[in-house]
Amino acid sequence: MNILTDVKGMAPYKQLEEYNIEITNEVRDHFARILEDIGEDADREGLVKTPERAAKAMLFLTQGYQQNAVKILESAMFAEDYNEMVIIKDIEIYSLCEHHMLPFFGKAHVAYIPDGQIVGLSKVARVVDVFARRLQVQERLTHNILECINSTLKPKGVAVVIEAAHMCMMMRGVQKQNSVTTTSGFRGQFEKIETRNEFLKLISASLS
């Protein structure tokens, strides 16, 4: 299966390592024209392979369009009589802002309270990756992760907090180097202030 073209038969999760030649070549040619349009010589030694590298990098960074987050969760759901909070914190996030196509990066903290079903911990991190590997805004990324877990796992509650730095604020425009954006979403029992506060306290705590 080609992960770039076989959308109907999406794999639950597959790291992009092979690239569709036709798509890669098209994107490569676009990057070559961009280099020329900004005043560079795309044929000089240091840039000869840059368009192809940039094309493969872009396809890698947007591979989430070809992955199915629901199938990821469904592939590792297990019946379990556990009804306390499960937290996966400090999940690394690397995404591209859809407004400027510059990176934003940080950490996601995800929690859920099971209702008869738990899910493999790595699958939560992979769900985060699926939505992060698309052109995004942080607000929608938070919502995507929250709603996917809530609708698929159907837990008693879900919470998502994302903290990220945005290169579009750091490299251009306002050029603020130390700003961090925090977004959050809560469903079910996490809408209760005491449960939410417990979650926020736990993700802020250090176990060392």
Secondary structure, DSSP 4 states (H G I P E B T S, - for coil): --TTT--TT--S-----S--HHHHHHHHHHHHHHHHHTT--TTSGGGTTHHHHHHHHHHHHTGGGG--HHHHHHTTEEE----S-EEEEEEEEEEEETTT--EEEEEEEEEEE-SSEEE-HHHHHHHHHHHHSSEE-HHHHHHHHHHHHHHHH--SEEEEEEEEEEHHHHTSTT--SS--EEEEEEEEGGGSHHHHHHHHHHHH----
